[in-house]
Amino acid sequence: MTETRGRARTRLSRGTAKTDDALTRSDRRDAQRLRRIVTLGRIAIAVLFVGGWQLSSERLIPAFYVSSPAAVLERLGSLIRTGELWPHLTQTLLEVALGLLIGVPLGAVLGVALGFSTILGGWLLPYMMALYSLPRVVLAPLFIIWFGVGLISKVTMVVTMVVFVVFYNVYQGVQEIDRDLLDVAKSLRANRLQTLRWIVVPSLVPWLITGLRLSIGIALIGAVIAELIAASQGLGYYIKYSSNLLDVTGVFAGLAVITVVAIALEQLLKRIERRVAPR
């Protein structure tokens, strides 16, 4: 009797394992099917947009106002061949990179400090909200007056755009940390460094990455806005220069480069996110 029961249990466990494997394969197929649908949908939307733009140019709307995808592509090819694109692109990327390198850690430190310190939070949170509510566009002329038209004013603009996004994400992440874990760490007499390393930082990684993903587009916006106001190089400067010449094709070429850069940075960050914080 005991042997019979053992065999039955073995068969049942094998059957359960096979069922789990089948469910896993089914989930993978569903995920692959969903990815294909999403990819095809994105391609279809892009084709419809570009095709509609190309067909409407000159037929419905004068090309002087909207240019055309073919003209923009030709201009981009010319900018790449002549090397005219690279100084503008590298200048904007440098501003974005420096702004992120300063703004992200600053926002994260402020978020942790104000999140854990009731006194600091009480003192500074109202002022952080007041500063966040200021439109940073109106600060750009001030930065140019203070720091000139060089790199520092552009980086400062990017920092002011980025720091609040990261701060509020990390601050909210601190509020969401499981207090039971903190109590357990305290009962085990863990010091602040150990608590920060084993509980706080792992809990805040998803919030920090979300803030960083949001910051990439905002950093590009900040750099381009500053370049539009006063600059001698950069994608924003190129767009403004083209606009002053009524060169719509040049404006769209600059916008296309900014879009490609934003998408590339977003995809890069997604890869980093999968390695650092796998789901």
C-alpha positions in Angstrom: 0.0 0.0 0.0 2.8 2.4 1.0 4.7 1.6 -2.3 1.5 2.3 -4.3 1.0 5.7 -2.6 4.7 6.6 -3.3 4.3 5.8 -7.0 1.1 7.9 -7.1 2.9 10.8 -5.6 5.8 10.5 -8.0 3.4 10.4 -11.0 1.5 13.4 -9.6 4.7 15.4 -9.1 5.8 14.6 -12.6 2.4 15.6 -14.0 2.6 18.9 -12.1 6.1 19.6 -13.5 5.0 18.9 -17.0 2.0 21.2 -16.6 4.3 23.9 -15.2 6.7 23.5 -18.2 3.7 23.7 -20.6 2.5 26.9 -18.9 6.0 28.4 -19.1 6.3 27.6 -22.9 2.8 29.0 -23.4 3.7 32.2 -21.5 6.8 32.6 -23.6 4.9 32.2 -26.9 2.4 34.7 -25.7 5.1 37.2 -24.8 6.8 36.7 -28.2 3.5 37.1 -30.0 2.9 40.3 -28.0 6.3 41.7 -28.9 5.7 41.0 -32.6 2.4 42.7 -32.5 3.9 45.8 -30.7 6.8 46.0 -33.1 4.6 45.7 -36.2 2.2 48.3 -34.8 5.1 50.7 -34.3 6.4 50.1 -37.8 2.9 50.6 -39.2 2.4 53.9 -37.4 5.8 55.2 -38.5 5.1 54.2 -42.2 1.6 55.8 -42.1 3.0 59.0 -40.6 6.0 59.3 -43.0 3.9 58.3 -46.0 1.1 60.7 -45.1 3.7 63.5 -44.7 5.4 62.7 -48.0 2.1 62.5 -49.9 0.7 65.7 -48.3 3.8 67.7 -49.1 3.1 69.9 -52.1 -0.2 68.2 -52.8 -2.1 69.5 -49.8 0.4 71.8 -48.0 3.3 73.7 -49.6 6.6 72.1 -49.0 7.9 75.5 -47.8 5.9 75.1 -44.6 6.3 71.3 -43.9 9.2 70.2 -46.1 9.1 66.4 -46.8 10.6 63.2 -45.4 12.7 62.8 -48.6 14.1 66.3 -48.3 14.8 65.9 -44.5 16.6 62.5 -45.2 18.7 64.1 -47.9 19.6 67.0 -45.6 20.6 64.5 -42.9 22.8 62.7 -45.3 24.5 65.9 -46.3 25.1 66.9 -42.7 26.7 63.5 -42.0 28.8 63.5 -45.2 30.2 67.1 -44.6 30.7 66.5 -40.9 28.5 69.5 -40.0 26.3 67.4 -37.8 28.9 66.1 -35.3 30.0 69.3 -33.6 26.3 70.2 -32.9 25.5 66.6 -31.8 28.5 66.2 -29.5 27.9 69.6 -27.9 24.3 68.8 -27.0 25.2 65.3 -25.8 28.0 66.8 -23.6 25.5 69.2 -22.0 23.0 66.4 -21.4 25.6 64.0 -20.0 27.1 66.6 -17.6 23.7 67.7 -16.5 22.6 64.1 -15.7 25.9 63.4 -13.9 25.3 66.3 -11.6 21.5 66.4 -11.4 20.7 62.7 -10.9 23.0 62.2 -7.8 22.0 65.6 -6.4 18.3 64.7 -6.7 18.8 61.3 -5.3 20.7 62.6 -2.2 18.1 65.2 -1.6 15.3 62.7 -1.9 16.9 60.3 0.6 17.8 63.1 3.0 14.4 64.8 3.0 12.6 61.4 3.0 14.3 60.1 6.1 14.7 63.3 8.0 11.4 64.7 9.3 13.0 68.0 10.3 14.8 68.5 6.9 11.6 67.6 5.1 9.7 70.1 7.1 12.2 72.8 6.4 12.9 72.3 2.7 9.9 70.5 1.1 7.9 73.8 0.7 10.8 75.5 -1.0 11.5 72.5 -3.2 7.9 72.6 -4.4 8.1 76.4 -4.9 11.3 76.0 -7.0 9.7 73.0 -8.9 6.7 75.1 -9.8 8.9 77.8 -11.5 9.0 77.4 -15.3 12.7 76.7 -16.0 12.4 78.3 -19.4 12.3 81.7 -17.7 15.5 80.9 -15.8 17.5 80.3 -18.9 18.2 84.0 -19.6 19.3 84.4 -16.0 21.8 81.5 -16.3 23.1 83.1 -19.5 23.6 86.4 -17.7 25.3 84.7 -14.8 27.4 82.1 -16.6 27.6 83.4 -20.1 26.7 81.6 -23.4 29.2 78.8 -22.8 28.8 75.3 -21.5 28.2 76.1 -17.8 24.9 77.9 -18.5 23.6 75.0 -20.6 24.6 72.4 -18.0 23.0 74.5 -15.2 19.8 74.5 -17.2 19.8 70.7 -17.6 20.6 70.2 -13.9 17.6 72.4 -12.9 15.4 70.3 -15.2 16.6 66.9 -14.0 17.1 67.3 -10.2 13.4 67.7 -9.3 12.3 64.7 -11.4 14.8 62.5 -9.6 14.2 64.1 -6.2 10.5 63.5 -6.2 10.9 59.9 -7.5 13.4 59.0 -4.8 11.5 60.8 -2.1 8.4 58.8 -3.0 10.5 55.7 -3.0 11.7 56.4 0.5 8.1 56.7 1.6 7.3 53.3 0.1 10.2 51.4 1.8 8.8 48.6 4.0 9.1 49.9 7.6 9.1 46.4 8.9 12.4 45.8 7.2 13.8 48.9 8.8 12.5 47.7 12.2 14.2 44.3 11.7 17.5 46.0 10.8 17.2 48.1 13.9 16.5 45.1 16.1 19.6 43.4 14.6 21.6 46.5 15.5 22.5 47.2 11.9 24.3 50.5 11.6 23.2 53.2 9.2 25.7 52.2 6.5 24.5 48.6 6.6 20.8 49.7 6.5 21.5 51.9 3.6 23.4 49.2 1.7 21.0 46.2 2.3 17.6 47.8 2.5 17.4 51.4 1.4 19.5 51.2 -1.9 17.9 48.0 -3.2 14.4 49.5 -2.5 15.2 52.7 -4.2 16.8 51.3 -7.4 13.5 51.0 -9.4 12.5 54.5 -8.3 15.8 55.9 -9.3 15.8 54.2 -12.7 12.3 55.5 -13.4 13.5 59.0 -12.5 16.5 58.6 -14.8 14.3 57.4 -17.7 12.1 60.5 -17.3 15.1 62.7 -16.9 16.7 61.8 -20.3 14.0 63.4 -22.4 13.7 66.4 -20.0 17.5 66.8 -20.1 17.4 67.0 -23.9 14.6 69.6 -23.7 16.6 71.7 -21.2 19.8 71.6 -23.3 17.9 72.5 -26.5 16.0 75.3 -24.9 19.2 76.8 -23.6 20.8 76.5 -27.0 17.8 78.1 -28.6 18.2 81.2 -26.4 21.9 81.7 -26.8 24.5 79.4 -28.2 27.1 79.1 -30.9 26.8 75.3 -31.2 24.4 72.5 -30.5 21.3 71.0 -32.0 19.1 73.8 -30.6 21.5 76.3 -32.2 21.2 74.5 -35.5 17.4 74.5 -35.3 17.4 78.3 -34.5 19.8 79.0 -37.2 17.7 77.1 -39.8 14.6 78.8 -38.5 16.1 82.3 -39.0 16.9 81.3 -42.6 13.3 80.0 -43.1 14.9 76.6 -43.7 12.1 74.3 -42.6 14.0 71.2 -43.8 16.9 72.1 -41.5 14.5 72.6 -38.6 13.0 69.1 -39.2 16.4 67.6 -39.6 17.5 68.9 -36.2 14.3 67.6 -34.7 14.8 64.2 -36.3 18.3 64.0 -34.7 17.0 64.9 -31.3 14.3 62.3 -31.6 16.8 59.6 -32.6 19.1 60.5 -29.7 16.2 60.3 -27.2 15.1 56.9 -28.5 18.6 55.6 -28.5 19.2 56.8 -24.9 15.9 55.3 -23.8 16.8 51.9 -25.3 20.2 52.0 -23.7 18.7 52.7 -20.3 16.2 49.8 -20.7 19.1 47.5 -21.2 20.8 48.8 -18.1 17.5 48.5 -16.2 17.2 44.8 -17.2 20.6 44.1 -15.8 20.5 46.2 -12.7 16.8 45.7 -11.6 15.5 42.5 -13.4 11.8 41.9 -13.0 
